[in-house]
Amino acid sequence: MVTISADDPRSIQAVELAAGASGWIKIRGKDGRPLAFGVPSRSTPGKFWLANTDRCQCPDFQFHPGPCAHVLAVRLRCELAKAEGAHRKRRSATTKSSDVSMKPERRSQNRTRLVSGDTRP
Ligand SMILES: [Zn+2]
């Protein structure tokens, strides 16, 4: 769960950073799941901080207690990605159920016959 407070400047920064999440550098693990993100530094243009949902490289995280704006932004982005993924899954499930009613077994049989006919000399 991500808590955003309008009184907390880090939260506001995090929302702004998360809005530009498409421009982040993604670091993926062997299974393809994102391990960390290169979140752009707000004070130094062109600089990226390596951050995930727990840690960040930036001085704010090193010297101040609690998650910095980058960590909060990564958490926000992960929550958004989860919500989008759930939405997409639901939609593809509906498409699948309509495919089943079209009797895919018959269709694949026809295709096999067609292909074998084409390859015959
Ligand atoms: Zn940070």
Boltz pocket constraint, residues with backbone or C-beta under 6 A from the ligand:
constraints:
  - pocket:
      binder: B
      contacts: [[A, 49], [A, 51], [A, 56], [A, 57], [A, 58], [A, 59], [A, 60], [A, 61], [A, 68], [A, 69], [A, 70], [A, 71]]
      max_distance: 6.0
